[in-house]
Each structure stands twice: as structure tokens, then as C-alpha cells.
Amino acid sequence: MEDARLAALQRAIEARGWRWRPGKPIPYGTQLLIEDGRDRATLNYYPKQGRTVVGGRDSPLRRALEELALVTAGFEVEQAEIGLDESGKGDWFGPLVVAAVCVEPAVAPALLRAGVRDSKSIASGRLADLASTIVRCVPAPARAVTVLDPLAYNERYAAAGNVNVLLAELYAATAAPVVAQTGVSAIICDQFAQGAARLETAFAAAGLPRPRQAHHAERLSLAVAAASVLATARFQEELILLGALAGWEGPLPAGAADLPLLERAARWIIRREGPEGLARYAKLHFQPIRALLGEG
């Protein structure tokens, strides 16, 4: 089956008068060799990740190809757009963080050159630097970050009874000041619930424009990608702060997969601060957390 994005890349290459041919086989992807009559470059495309890697010596062709790869990734910014994304939803420890970023066409080239993209495809050590780039490029009124610390999260989750209800409320609350400050009505975010109605209801209740929801929106919108970077970088910062507060050996562990490490950190906190102290660090609705507290 033909990959639509790879086909779009090939058409865009041909439209610029460049020639392409298949390159060497690469694991999990496709390589193209591109020539413009003077220079040569390679483009490795990985369909599962939706990622491209441009190689070859530095040349006008390579630089132009890098820009082209970003544009055909869906990151062509023709009008101002507000993107939203979150971090921490599925993690035992740490807050729930939601970020909103308004990206104007004039700002997009700088973000693209810096390498802003879906935070999941960025090495964790680079996130802080990329977040700083976004902060420098996007003025404060055009971005917002909401951090719901574990204590507040646990209270609001108990009232909402559903993480997606809570997340929809946070998305609306985070988008509201950016919409008010910028006047931009185009909003896009990942569809995190099974249906679109939950988020639409929250936005309507807040008097906000109806958001566009898409699966993997961080691969379609530079604004969503920027929001994903801000949210994830801030979540990482919060895990460092909470780890220090707990007297842990470093940042509190992220995710929900490494059960031995997660349980060891939770037991450490319970020994230091008692069962009630865990609410300052962890999301209590996770079943293994409840089991550790004797509620499972």
C-alpha cells in the first residue's frame, strides 16, 4: 500500500525539479536519494513514527530538503493557530500539565529550524532547550501552561470521576487566556476521548470556539507539537522538584510501566510521609497505587 506522506514528499521533490531514486534499504523505513544537478542528499522516511531524517553534506539542496520535509509533515503554517497538548495523564507520579501555544506564520520558520516537533520523537535531554526556544519565539500572551499538582489533581478527579472530563476542563481553561489575548479562533488538539463531544462541551461552556480534534494532532500541527514540548518539558521539571521534595534519588519515575521502580518510589514516600503523604506526589486512582494504600 502506498504511504500518503511518502507520496507527497516524492511529488514535492519532483515539483521543485529535483530527481529522486530509491536509496539503500534501511530498517523500518524508506530511503530516497535526491539530486538537483549539483548537490546530492538523502532522505530517510520512517512511516510508523511519521519522521524524516535528511542526510548528506551541508548544501543548499540539503537545507531546502530539510525545510520541505518539515512542510510535508503537515507543519505548513498558513494562518495563526492555537495548539493544545498535555503531559502526565498516564503517569503515576507528578502533575497533569496542559499547554496551549499560538503559532503565527511569521514564527513558524524559527520553530521548524529549531526542530520543534512531537515531543515523543525528541530525546528527553533536548526538551528543555526546545521549550526555551518556544518561550523566546512565542510571546507570553500567546502561550499558557496549566500545572495541576497531584493534590489538586486527586481532589478534582474525585469530583469529576473521569480523567477525560477533567482533561477537557483543563484544555478549556488553558486555551481561554490565549484566545482572549490573541483573538485567534482556530484551535486544534489531539482527540483524547472516544468521541469529540466531551471537549466541545467544555469549550462551549467556557465560551470558546469549537476546537478541531484529530488523532496524532502533534504530527499535523506545529502549534500542537510546540504545546507538546512545553507540556512535557514542564512535566519533567515537576518530577525533578517532587523527587527532591520526597528525598528520592533523583526525579520521581515517569510513566506507569516500570512497576518495581514505581512501587519502590511509592513505598519510599509512604515510609517517609505516611500513606496520606502519597497524595502530594501521585495520582491515587491508579489501581497499583490503591493497592499499596490498602484500597485495591
MIMI-331884 format. One record per residue (C-alpha): residue number from 1; x, z, y. Coordinates in steps of 0.5 Angstrom, whole numbers, plus 500, padded with zeros to 3 digits. Each point is the difference from the previous one (the first is absolute). Example, Ala and Ser with C-alpha at 12.3 -4.5 7.8 and 13.67 -1.06 7.14 Angstrom:
<rs>
<r resi="1" X="525" Z="516" Y="491"/>
<r resi="2" X="502" Z="498" Y="507"/>
</rs>
This chain:
<rs>
<r resi="1" X="500" Z="500" Y="500"/>
<r resi="2" X="503" Z="498" Y="507"/>
<r resi="3" X="501" Z="506" Y="504"/>
<r resi="4" X="497" Z="499" Y="507"/>
<r resi="5" X="505" Z="503" Y="504"/>
<r resi="6" X="506" Z="497" Y="497"/>
<r resi="7" X="496" Z="493" Y="501"/>
<r resi="8" X="499" Z="502" Y="507"/>
<r resi="9" X="508" Z="501" Y="501"/>
<r resi="10" X="501" Z="493" Y="497"/>
<r resi="11" X="495" Z="497" Y="505"/>
<r resi="12" X="503" Z="503" Y="506"/>
<r resi="13" X="507" Z="499" Y="498"/>
<r resi="14" X="498" Z="492" Y="499"/>
<r resi="15" X="496" Z="500" Y="507"/>
<r resi="16" X="507" Z="502" Y="503"/>
<r resi="17" X="504" Z="494" Y="497"/>
<r resi="18" X="504" Z="504" Y="495"/>
<r resi="19" X="501" Z="499" Y="493"/>
<r resi="20" X="499" Z="505" Y="494"/>
<r resi="21" X="501" Z="499" Y="493"/>
<r resi="22" X="500" Z="506" Y="494"/>
<r resi="23" X="506" Z="504" Y="500"/>
<r resi="24" X="503" Z="504" Y="494"/>
<r resi="25" X="495" Z="505" Y="496"/>
<r resi="26" X="499" Z="507" Y="503"/>
<r resi="27" X="497" Z="506" Y="496"/>
<r resi="28" X="492" Z="501" Y="503"/>
<r resi="29" X="501" Z="494" Y="505"/>
<r resi="30" X="501" Z="493" Y="502"/>
<r resi="31" X="506" Z="498" Y="504"/>
<r resi="32" X="500" Z="494" Y="505"/>
<r resi="33" X="506" Z="496" Y="502"/>
<r resi="34" X="499" Z="498" Y="508"/>
<r resi="35" X="504" Z="495" Y="504"/>
<r resi="36" X="499" Z="497" Y="507"/>
<r resi="37" X="505" Z="494" Y="499"/>
<r resi="38" X="506" Z="505" Y="503"/>
<r resi="39" X="499" Z="507" Y="497"/>
<r resi="40" X="497" Z="503" Y="494"/>
<r resi="41" X="497" Z="506" Y="498"/>
<r resi="42" X="496" Z="504" Y="494"/>
<r resi="43" X="493" Z="503" Y="500"/>
<r resi="44" X="498" Z="505" Y="494"/>
<r resi="45" X="493" Z="501" Y="499"/>
<r resi="46" X="497" Z="506" Y="496"/>
<r resi="47" X="493" Z="499" Y="499"/>
<r resi="48" X="498" Z="507" Y="498"/>
<r resi="49" X="503" Z="503" Y="506"/>
<r resi="50" X="498" Z="495" Y="505"/>
<r resi="51" X="507" Z="500" Y="502"/>
<r resi="52" X="505" Z="494" Y="502"/>
<r resi="53" X="508" Z="501" Y="501"/>
<r resi="54" X="504" Z="495" Y="504"/>
<r resi="55" X="507" Z="499" Y="498"/>
<r resi="56" X="506" Z="495" Y="502"/>
<r resi="57" X="505" Z="501" Y="505"/>
<r resi="58" X="497" Z="501" Y="507"/>
<r resi="59" X="498" Z="494" Y="504"/>
<r resi="60" X="494" Z="497" Y="504"/>
<r resi="61" X="497" Z="498" Y="493"/>
<r resi="62" X="500" Z="507" Y="497"/>
<r resi="63" X="498" Z="503" Y="507"/>
<r resi="64" X="494" Z="495" Y="500"/>
<r resi="65" X="498" Z="501" Y="493"/>
<r resi="66" X="500" Z="508" Y="501"/>
<r resi="67" X="495" Z="499" Y="505"/>
<r resi="68" X="496" Z="495" Y="496"/>
<r resi="69" X="500" Z="505" Y="494"/>
<r resi="70" X="497" Z="505" Y="504"/>
<r resi="71" X="495" Z="496" Y="504"/>
<r resi="72" X="497" Z="497" Y="493"/>
<r resi="73" X="500" Z="507" Y="497"/>
<r resi="74" X="494" Z="501" Y="505"/>
<r resi="75" X="503" Z="503" Y="505"/>
<r resi="76" X="499" Z="495" Y="506"/>
<r resi="77" X="497" Z="504" Y="505"/>
<r resi="78" X="496" Z="495" Y="505"/>
<r resi="79" X="496" Z="506" Y="503"/>
<r resi="80" X="500" Z="507" Y="501"/>
<r resi="81" X="498" Z="504" Y="494"/>
<r resi="82" X="500" Z="508" Y="498"/>
<r resi="83" X="502" Z="501" Y="493"/>
<r resi="84" X="499" Z="507" Y="496"/>
<r resi="85" X="503" Z="503" Y="494"/>
<r resi="86" X="501" Z="506" Y="497"/>
<r resi="87" X="505" Z="504" Y="496"/>
<r resi="88" X="500" Z="507" Y="496"/>
<r resi="89" X="493" Z="498" Y="497"/>
<r resi="90" X="502" Z="500" Y="492"/>
<r resi="91" X="506" Z="506" Y="501"/>
<r resi="92" X="499" Z="507" Y="498"/>
<r resi="93" X="504" Z="502" Y="506"/>
<r resi="94" X="500" Z="499" Y="507"/>
<r resi="95" X="495" Z="498" Y="505"/>
<r resi="96" X="496" Z="494" Y="501"/>
<r resi="97" X="502" Z="495" Y="505"/>
<r resi="98" X="497" Z="495" Y="503"/>
<r resi="99" X="503" Z="495" Y="505"/>
<r resi="100" X="497" Z="495" Y="505"/>
<r resi="101" X="504" Z="494" Y="503"/>
<r resi="102" X="498" Z="495" Y="505"/>
<r resi="103" X="505" Z="494" Y="500"/>
<r resi="104" X="500" Z="495" Y="505"/>
<r resi="105" X="502" Z="493" Y="499"/>
<r resi="106" X="506" Z="501" Y="505"/>
<r resi="107" X="502" Z="506" Y="496"/>
<r resi="108" X="500" Z="497" Y="493"/>
<r resi="109" X="506" Z="496" Y="500"/>
<r resi="110" X="504" Z="506" Y="501"/>
<r resi="111" X="497" Z="504" Y="495"/>
<r resi="112" X="501" Z="494" Y="495"/>
<r resi="113" X="507" Z="500" Y="502"/>
<r resi="114" X="501" Z="507" Y="498"/>
<r resi="115" X="497" Z="499" Y="493"/>
<r resi="116" X="493" Z="503" Y="501"/>
<r resi="117" X="496" Z="499" Y="494"/>
<r resi="118" X="496" Z="504" Y="495"/>
<r resi="119" X="504" Z="507" Y="499"/>
<r resi="120" X="499" Z="500" Y="493"/>
<r resi="121" X="505" Z="494" Y="500"/>
<r resi="122" X="505" Z="504" Y="504"/>
<r resi="123" X="506" Z="504" Y="498"/>
<r resi="124" X="498" Z="507" Y="502"/>
<r resi="125" X="506" Z="501" Y="504"/>
<r resi="126" X="498" Z="495" Y="504"/>
<r resi="127" X="493" Z="502" Y="502"/>
<r resi="128" X="502" Z="505" Y="506"/>
<r resi="129" X="504" Z="495" Y="503"/>
<r resi="130" X="495" Z="495" Y="500"/>
<r resi="131" X="495" Z="505" Y="502"/>
<r resi="132" X="504" Z="501" Y="506"/>
<r resi="133" X="501" Z="492" Y="502"/>
<r resi="134" X="492" Z="500" Y="500"/>
<r resi="135" X="500" Z="506" Y="504"/>
<r resi="136" X="504" Z="496" Y="505"/>
<r resi="137" X="497" Z="494" Y="500"/>
<r resi="138" X="493" Z="502" Y="500"/>
<r resi="139" X="498" Z="505" Y="506"/>
<r resi="140" X="497" Z="506" Y="499"/>
<r resi="141" X="493" Z="499" Y="502"/>
<r resi="142" X="500" Z="494" Y="494"/>
<r resi="143" X="501" Z="505" Y="494"/>
<r resi="144" X="498" Z="506" Y="498"/>
<r resi="145" X="502" Z="504" Y="494"/>
<r resi="146" X="495" Z="506" Y="497"/>
<r resi="147" X="503" Z="505" Y="495"/>
<r resi="148" X="495" Z="504" Y="496"/>
<r resi="149" X="504" Z="506" Y="498"/>
<r resi="150" X="499" Z="503" Y="493"/>
<r resi="151" X="496" Z="506" Y="502"/>
<r resi="152" X="495" Z="496" Y="505"/>
<r resi="153" X="500" Z="494" Y="494"/>
<r resi="154" X="498" Z="505" Y="495"/>
<r resi="155" X="494" Z="503" Y="505"/>
<r resi="156" X="498" Z="493" Y="502"/>
<r resi="157" X="500" Z="498" Y="492"/>
<r resi="158" X="496" Z="506" Y="498"/>
<r resi="159" X="495" Z="498" Y="506"/>
<r resi="160" X="500" Z="492" Y="498"/>
<r resi="161" X="500" Z="501" Y="493"/>
<r resi="162" X="504" Z="493" Y="499"/>
<r resi="163" X="506" Z="497" Y="503"/>
<r resi="164" X="498" Z="494" Y="502"/>
<r resi="165" X="495" Z="503" Y="504"/>
<r resi="166" X="505" Z="504" Y="503"/>
<r resi="167" X="505" Z="494" Y="501"/>
<r resi="168" X="494" Z="496" Y="503"/>
<r resi="169" X="499" Z="505" Y="505"/>
<r resi="170" X="508" Z="501" Y="502"/>
<r resi="171" X="500" Z="492" Y="500"/>
<r resi="172" X="495" Z="500" Y="506"/>
<r resi="173" X="503" Z="506" Y="503"/>
<r resi="174" X="507" Z="497" Y="500"/>
<r resi="175" X="497" Z="493" Y="503"/>
<r resi="176" X="496" Z="503" Y="505"/>
<r resi="177" X="505" Z="501" Y="505"/>
<r resi="178" X="504" Z="494" Y="499"/>
<r resi="179" X="493" Z="496" Y="501"/>
<r resi="180" X="499" Z="503" Y="506"/>
<r resi="181" X="507" Z="499" Y="503"/>
<r resi="182" X="501" Z="493" Y="498"/>
<r resi="183" X="493" Z="497" Y="500"/>
<r resi="184" X="501" Z="497" Y="494"/>
<r resi="185" X="495" Z="499" Y="495"/>
<r resi="186" X="503" Z="496" Y="495"/>
<r resi="187" X="501" Z="506" Y="494"/>
<r resi="188" X="503" Z="499" Y="493"/>
<r resi="189" X="502" Z="504" Y="495"/>
<r resi="190" X="500" Z="501" Y="492"/>
<r resi="191" X="494" Z="501" Y="496"/>
<r resi="192" X="501" Z="506" Y="497"/>
<r resi="193" X="493" Z="502" Y="498"/>
<r resi="194" X="496" Z="496" Y="494"/>
<r resi="195" X="495" Z="497" Y="506"/>
<r resi="196" X="501" Z="499" Y="507"/>
<r resi="197" X="494" Z="504" Y="503"/>
<r resi="198" X="504" Z="506" Y="500"/>
<r resi="199" X="505" Z="498" Y="505"/>
<r resi="200" X="495" Z="496" Y="504"/>
<r resi="201" X="495" Z="506" Y="501"/>
<r resi="202" X="506" Z="505" Y="502"/>
<r resi="203" X="502" Z="494" Y="505"/>
<r resi="204" X="492" Z="499" Y="503"/>
<r resi="205" X="499" Z="508" Y="500"/>
<r resi="206" X="507" Z="500" Y="505"/>
<r resi="207" X="497" Z="494" Y="504"/>
<r resi="208" X="506" Z="496" Y="498"/>
<r resi="209" X="500" Z="492" Y="498"/>
<r resi="210" X="499" Z="498" Y="493"/>
<r resi="211" X="506" Z="500" Y="496"/>
<r resi="212" X="503" Z="495" Y="496"/>
<r resi="213" X="501" Z="502" Y="493"/>
<r resi="214" X="505" Z="497" Y="495"/>
<r resi="215" X="504" Z="501" Y="493"/>
<r resi="216" X="507" Z="501" Y="502"/>
<r resi="217" X="499" Z="499" Y="507"/>
<r resi="218" X="507" Z="502" Y="501"/>
<r resi="219" X="502" Z="494" Y="498"/>
<r resi="220" X="495" Z="496" Y="504"/>
<r resi="221" X="501" Z="503" Y="507"/>
<r resi="222" X="506" Z="502" Y="504"/>
<r resi="223" X="496" Z="506" Y="503"/>
<r resi="224" X="498" Z="503" Y="493"/>
<r resi="225" X="508" Z="499" Y="498"/>
<r resi="226" X="502" Z="504" Y="506"/>
<r resi="227" X="495" Z="505" Y="499"/>
<r resi="228" X="502" Z="501" Y="493"/>
<r resi="229" X="507" Z="501" Y="502"/>
<r resi="230" X="498" Z="505" Y="506"/>
<r resi="231" X="496" Z="504" Y="495"/>
<r resi="232" X="505" Z="500" Y="494"/>
<r resi="233" X="506" Z="502" Y="505"/>
<r resi="234" X="496" Z="506" Y="502"/>
<r resi="235" X="497" Z="502" Y="494"/>
<r resi="236" X="508" Z="500" Y="497"/>
<r resi="237" X="501" Z="504" Y="506"/>
<r resi="238" X="495" Z="505" Y="499"/>
<r resi="239" X="502" Z="501" Y="493"/>
<r resi="240" X="507" Z="502" Y="502"/>
<r resi="241" X="497" Z="505" Y="505"/>
<r resi="242" X="496" Z="503" Y="495"/>
<r resi="243" X="506" Z="500" Y="495"/>
<r resi="244" X="504" Z="504" Y="505"/>
<r resi="245" X="494" Z="505" Y="501"/>
<r resi="246" X="499" Z="501" Y="493"/>
<r resi="247" X="507" Z="502" Y="499"/>
<r resi="248" X="500" Z="494" Y="495"/>
<r resi="249" X="507" Z="496" Y="498"/>
<r resi="250" X="498" Z="494" Y="505"/>
<r resi="251" X="494" Z="496" Y="501"/>
<r resi="252" X="494" Z="502" Y="496"/>
<r resi="253" X="499" Z="495" Y="495"/>
<r resi="254" X="496" Z="494" Y="502"/>
<r resi="255" X="494" Z="496" Y="495"/>
<r resi="256" X="497" Z="503" Y="494"/>
<r resi="257" X="504" Z="497" Y="494"/>
<r resi="258" X="506" Z="505" Y="499"/>
<r resi="259" X="496" Z="506" Y="497"/>
<r resi="260" X="506" Z="504" Y="498"/>
<r resi="261" X="502" Z="500" Y="507"/>
<r resi="262" X="494" Z="500" Y="504"/>
<r resi="263" X="498" Z="506" Y="496"/>
<r resi="264" X="507" Z="504" Y="501"/>
<r resi="265" X="499" Z="499" Y="507"/>
<r resi="266" X="493" Z="503" Y="500"/>
<r resi="267" X="502" Z="506" Y="496"/>
<r resi="268" X="505" Z="501" Y="505"/>
<r resi="269" X="495" Z="500" Y="505"/>
<r resi="270" X="496" Z="505" Y="496"/>
<r resi="271" X="505" Z="505" Y="499"/>
<r resi="272" X="502" Z="500" Y="507"/>
<r resi="273" X="494" Z="500" Y="503"/>
<r resi="274" X="495" Z="501" Y="495"/>
<r resi="275" X="494" Z="496" Y="498"/>
<r resi="276" X="497" Z="500" Y="507"/>
<r resi="277" X="506" Z="497" Y="503"/>
<r resi="278" X="500" Z="494" Y="496"/>
<r resi="279" X="494" Z="497" Y="504"/>
<r resi="280" X="505" Z="500" Y="506"/>
<r resi="281" X="504" Z="495" Y="496"/>
<r resi="282" X="496" Z="496" Y="495"/>
<r resi="283" X="493" Z="496" Y="499"/>
<r resi="284" X="496" Z="505" Y="496"/>
<r resi="285" X="495" Z="495" Y="497"/>
<r resi="286" X="505" Z="497" Y="495"/>
<r resi="287" X="499" Z="503" Y="493"/>
<r resi="288" X="507" Z="502" Y="498"/>
<r resi="289" X="500" Z="504" Y="507"/>
<r resi="290" X="494" Z="503" Y="498"/>
<r resi="291" X="502" Z="502" Y="493"/>
<r resi="292" X="506" Z="503" Y="503"/>
<r resi="293" X="496" Z="504" Y="504"/>
<r resi="294" X="496" Z="502" Y="494"/>
<r resi="295" X="494" Z="496" Y="502"/>
<r resi="296" X="500" Z="494" Y="496"/>
</rs>
